[in-house]
Amino acid sequence: ADQLGLRSYAVGCGYAVHDVKENGLQIVRLSDGYSWSFPGLNDPSNRWAWGAGLGVNCDYAYASVMPWGNFTIARIRIDSLGPGTPPQ
């Protein structure tokens, strides 16, 4: 993206988490810009629609999610994110 826009970020322990409208959720490592994306409502094969980023600490990122149409809050282990996508 060329701009941050008006979407809010939750920031903690060197990471930021935010929703990217209907496109899902994104976690960004602030030290180098690597990111991880989770699909939103625009992905027809997605059974989990990731929503707003709610918080992040050194162990987890927290976000709203709708698995199979039911609203809940999920936590994503930071150490399970994998290599990530480099900044563009």
C-alpha positions as CSV (number, residue, x, y, z in Angstrom):
1,A,0.0,0.0,0.0
2,D,1.1,3.5,-0.7
3,Q,-0.4,4.9,2.5
4,L,-1.5,3.9,6.0
5,G,-4.9,5.4,5.6
6,L,-7.3,5.8,8.5
7,R,-7.2,2.2,9.7
8,S,-6.0,1.8,13.3
9,Y,-3.0,-0.4,14.3
10,A,-2.5,-2.2,17.6
11,V,1.3,-2.1,18.4
12,G,3.4,-3.9,20.9
13,C,6.7,-5.7,21.4
14,G,8.0,-4.8,17.9
15,Y,4.9,-5.8,15.9
16,A,1.8,-4.1,14.6
17,V,-1.5,-5.8,13.8
18,H,-4.4,-4.2,11.8
19,D,-7.2,-5.1,9.5
20,V,-7.1,-4.2,5.8
21,K,-10.8,-3.8,5.3
22,E,-12.5,-6.8,3.7
23,N,-9.1,-8.2,2.6
24,G,-8.3,-9.6,6.1
25,L,-5.7,-9.1,8.7
26,Q,-2.0,-8.1,8.5
27,I,0.8,-8.4,11.1
28,V,3.9,-6.4,10.5
29,R,7.3,-6.7,12.2
30,L,8.4,-3.1,12.7
31,S,12.1,-3.7,12.8
32,D,12.3,-4.8,9.1
33,G,8.8,-4.5,7.6
34,Y,8.2,-8.2,7.1
35,S,4.5,-9.0,7.2
36,W,2.0,-11.8,7.4
37,S,-1.5,-11.7,5.9
38,F,-4.6,-13.6,6.9
39,P,-7.6,-13.7,4.5
40,G,-10.8,-11.7,4.9
41,L,-14.3,-11.8,3.4
42,N,-13.0,-11.2,-0.1
43,D,-11.4,-14.7,-0.3
44,P,-14.2,-17.1,-1.3
45,S,-12.2,-20.2,-0.2
46,N,-11.7,-18.7,3.2
47,R,-13.7,-20.3,6.1
48,W,-12.2,-17.9,8.6
49,A,-12.9,-14.2,7.9
50,W,-10.2,-12.2,9.8
51,G,-11.3,-8.8,11.1
52,A,-9.9,-6.1,13.3
53,G,-6.5,-6.4,14.9
54,L,-7.2,-6.0,18.7
55,G,-3.8,-6.2,20.3
56,V,-0.3,-7.6,20.3
57,N,2.3,-8.6,22.8
58,C,5.6,-10.6,22.7
59,D,3.8,-13.9,22.4
60,Y,0.5,-13.3,20.6
61,A,-1.4,-11.1,18.2
62,Y,-5.1,-10.8,18.9
63,A,-7.8,-10.3,16.3
64,S,-11.5,-10.7,15.8
65,V,-12.4,-13.5,13.5
66,M,-15.5,-15.2,12.1
67,P,-14.9,-18.9,11.8
68,W,-17.8,-20.4,9.8
69,G,-20.0,-17.4,10.5
70,N,-19.5,-17.2,14.3
71,F,-17.8,-14.1,15.8
72,T,-14.9,-14.7,18.3
73,I,-11.5,-13.5,19.2
74,A,-8.4,-15.4,18.2
75,R,-4.8,-15.3,19.2
76,I,-2.0,-15.9,16.8
77,R,1.4,-17.1,18.2
78,I,4.1,-14.7,17.0
79,D,6.7,-17.5,16.9
80,S,4.5,-19.5,14.5
81,L,4.3,-16.9,11.8
82,G,7.0,-18.3,9.5
83,P,9.3,-16.4,7.3
84,G,6.9,-13.7,6.2
85,T,6.7,-11.4,3.2
86,P,9.5,-8.8,2.7
87,P,8.5,-5.2,2.4
88,Q,7.9,-4.0,-1.2
